[in-house]
Amino acid sequence: MTANKVNGVRAGLAYNDEVASLMRQHNNANVIAFGAKFMALEDILRRIDIFLKTPFEGGRHETRVNLISDVEKRQK
């Protein structure tokens, strides 16, 4: 939760494979987080691979990412 308080960081909790992909596609996440106590290592490694290979879709999602950046700029 603290990671998202840092300007420029867009972190998400990859609790399943679909979310690991959607974090990148829709929010251009640049940090992936896990609840290691609740996930097997093989699931974590697979989700890291999904996260790293998934591109940001841009388009309609770009507006949301830009809004986040605007809020960060006002916080400086």
Backbone as JSON, one array per atom type, in Angstrom:
{
  "sequence": "MTANKVNGVRAGLAYNDEVASLMRQHNNANVIAFGAKFMALEDILRRIDIFLKTPFEGGRHETRVNLISDVEKRQK",
  "N": [[0.82, -1.19, 0.0], [1.99, 1.19, 0.65], [3.77, 1.68, -1.42], [2.37, 2.92, -3.52], [2.22, 5.51, -2.67], [4.44, 6.78, -3.46], [5.65, 9.05, -5.79], [5.16, 8.43, -9.21], [5.04, 5.71, -9.01], [3.08, 2.93, -9.75], [1.55, 0.56, -8.36], [0.36, -2.8, -8.03], [-1.56, -5.51, -6.66], [-0.99, -8.7, -7.49], [-3.04, -10.98, -7.44], [-4.08, -13.0, -8.95], [-3.68, -14.6, -12.2], [-5.0, -13.18, -14.26], [-5.36, -10.61, -13.18], [-2.69, -9.86, -12.9], [-2.04, -9.41, -15.55], [-3.98, -7.47, -16.33], [-3.34, -5.31, -14.68], [-1.12, -4.21, -15.93], [-2.07, -3.81, -18.59], [-4.27, -2.01, -18.31], [-3.66, -0.09, -16.32], [-1.05, 0.56, -16.55], [0.79, -0.41, -14.69], [3.81, -0.38, -12.77], [4.99, -1.68, -10.76], [4.84, -4.75, -9.14], [3.1, -6.61, -6.74], [2.85, -9.07, -4.1], [1.03, -11.3, -1.98], [2.81, -13.17, -0.32], [2.51, -15.13, 1.62], [0.18, -16.32, 0.96], [0.41, -17.41, -1.53], [1.74, -19.71, -3.89], [5.15, -20.26, -4.81], [5.55, -20.94, -7.53], [3.25, -19.85, -8.72], [3.67, -17.13, -8.23], [6.03, -16.66, -9.73], [5.1, -17.21, -12.33], [3.2, -15.17, -12.59], [4.82, -12.91, -12.46], [6.18, -13.19, -14.88], [4.0, -12.95, -16.68], [3.23, -10.31, -16.09], [5.55, -8.84, -16.85], [5.62, -9.34, -19.59], [3.33, -8.24, -20.61], [1.94, -5.64, -22.46], [1.16, -2.11, -22.06], [-2.05, -0.96, -22.88], [-2.86, 1.6, -23.53], [-4.76, 4.12, -25.19], [-8.12, 4.43, -24.18], [-7.42, 3.94, -21.58], [-5.24, 5.47, -21.1], [-6.08, 7.99, -20.3], [-6.82, 7.63, -17.59], [-4.35, 6.95, -16.42], [-2.97, 9.3, -16.9], [-4.46, 11.05, -15.3], [-3.78, 10.11, -12.76], [-1.05, 10.78, -12.77], [-1.29, 13.56, -12.89], [-2.38, 14.13, -10.35], [-0.21, 13.35, -8.78], [1.69, 15.27, -9.53], [0.58, 17.57, -8.41], [0.96, 17.06, -5.75], [3.59, 17.5, -5.14]],
  "CA": [[0.0, 0.0, 0.0], [2.87, 2.35, 0.74], [4.43, 1.91, -2.71], [1.58, 3.86, -4.32], [2.39, 6.87, -2.14], [5.65, 7.32, -4.08], [5.36, 9.6, -7.12], [5.61, 7.64, -10.34], [4.82, 4.28, -8.78], [1.72, 2.41, -9.91], [1.69, -0.82, -7.89], [-0.85, -3.59, -7.9], [-1.45, -6.82, -6.03], [-1.29, -9.71, -8.5], [-3.59, -12.12, -6.72], [-4.31, -14.07, -9.91], [-3.03, -14.36, -13.49], [-5.72, -12.15, -15.01], [-5.04, -9.31, -12.58], [-1.29, -9.56, -13.25], [-2.09, -8.88, -16.9], [-4.81, -6.26, -16.39], [-2.62, -4.2, -14.03], [-0.27, -3.61, -16.97], [-2.88, -3.38, -19.73], [-5.2, -0.91, -18.03], [-3.14, 0.94, -15.4], [0.38, 0.72, -16.81], [1.49, -0.64, -13.42], [5.25, -0.59, -12.91], [5.41, -2.45, -9.59], [3.95, -5.88, -8.87], [3.19, -7.02, -5.34], [2.25, -10.38, -3.82], [0.86, -11.77, -0.61], [3.58, -14.41, -0.41], [1.99, -16.12, 2.57], [-1.03, -16.91, 0.4], [0.66, -17.82, -2.91], [2.86, -20.62, -4.14], [6.24, -19.64, -5.57], [5.33, -21.14, -8.97], [2.24, -18.87, -9.13], [4.32, -15.82, -8.21], [6.94, -16.58, -10.86], [4.27, -17.14, -13.54], [2.58, -13.84, -12.65], [5.87, -11.95, -12.81], [6.37, -13.35, -16.32], [2.83, -12.34, -17.33], [3.33, -8.86, -15.86], [6.65, -8.28, -17.65], [5.37, -9.52, -21.02], [2.08, -7.59, -21.0], [2.1, -4.21, -22.77], [0.1, -1.16, -21.73], [-2.93, -0.79, -24.03], [-3.05, 3.02, -23.87], [-6.14, 4.42, -25.57], [-9.0, 4.95, -23.13], [-6.75, 3.77, -20.29], [-4.24, 6.55, -20.99], [-6.72, 9.08, -19.55], [-6.73, 7.3, -16.17], [-2.94, 7.04, -16.01], [-2.64, 10.73, -16.89], [-5.09, 11.63, -14.1], [-2.93, 9.73, -11.63], [0.15, 11.61, -12.89], [-1.67, 14.94, -12.54], [-2.49, 14.19, -8.89], [1.15, 13.28, -8.26], [2.33, 16.57, -9.76], [0.03, 18.55, -7.46], [1.42, 16.69, -4.41], [5.01, 17.87, -4.94]],
  "C": [[0.87, 1.25, 0.0], [3.51, 2.67, -0.6], [3.68, 2.94, -3.54], [1.6, 5.28, -3.79], [3.61, 7.55, -2.76], [5.31, 7.8, -5.49], [5.96, 8.72, -8.2], [5.4, 6.15, -10.2], [3.34, 3.97, -8.95], [1.82, 0.91, -9.61], [0.34, -1.5, -7.82], [-0.55, -4.94, -7.28], [-1.91, -7.88, -7.03], [-1.79, -10.98, -7.84], [-4.06, -13.24, -7.63], [-3.69, -13.68, -11.25], [-3.69, -13.22, -14.26], [-5.4, -10.76, -14.47], [-3.6, -8.91, -12.89], [-1.22, -8.94, -14.64], [-2.83, -7.54, -16.96], [-4.15, -5.06, -15.72], [-1.77, -3.46, -15.05], [-1.12, -3.03, -18.09], [-3.64, -2.1, -19.45], [-4.61, 0.21, -17.19], [-1.67, 1.24, -15.6], [1.18, 0.59, -15.5], [2.96, -0.89, -13.68], [5.84, -1.28, -11.69], [4.37, -3.54, -9.36], [4.18, -6.33, -7.43], [2.45, -8.36, -5.15], [2.05, -10.54, -2.32], [1.51, -13.14, -0.53], [3.07, -15.51, 0.51], [0.82, -16.91, 1.96], [-0.84, -17.43, -1.02], [1.85, -18.77, -2.98], [3.9, -19.91, -5.0], [6.02, -19.78, -7.07], [4.27, -20.17, -9.5], [2.84, -17.47, -9.21], [5.22, -15.66, -9.44], [6.19, -16.47, -12.18], [3.67, -15.74, -13.69], [3.6, -12.75, -12.94], [6.11, -12.0, -14.32], [5.22, -12.71, -17.1], [2.94, -10.83, -17.26], [4.38, -8.24, -16.78], [6.39, -8.36, -19.15], [4.12, -8.79, -21.52], [2.31, -6.11, -21.27], [0.91, -3.38, -22.26], [-0.73, -0.92, -22.99], [-3.06, 0.67, -24.46], [-4.5, 3.29, -24.17], [-6.94, 5.0, -24.42], [-8.36, 4.85, -21.74], [-5.72, 4.87, -20.04], [-4.79, 7.71, -20.16], [-6.57, 8.85, -18.05], [-5.3, 7.46, -15.66], [-2.51, 8.5, -15.95], [-3.26, 11.43, -15.69], [-4.28, 11.32, -12.85], [-1.67, 10.6, -11.62], [-0.13, 13.05, -12.49], [-1.79, 15.11, -11.03], [-1.11, 14.18, -8.26], [1.86, 14.63, -8.4], [1.85, 17.62, -8.78], [0.51, 18.28, -6.04], [2.85, 17.1, -4.12], [5.15, 19.15, -4.19]]
}
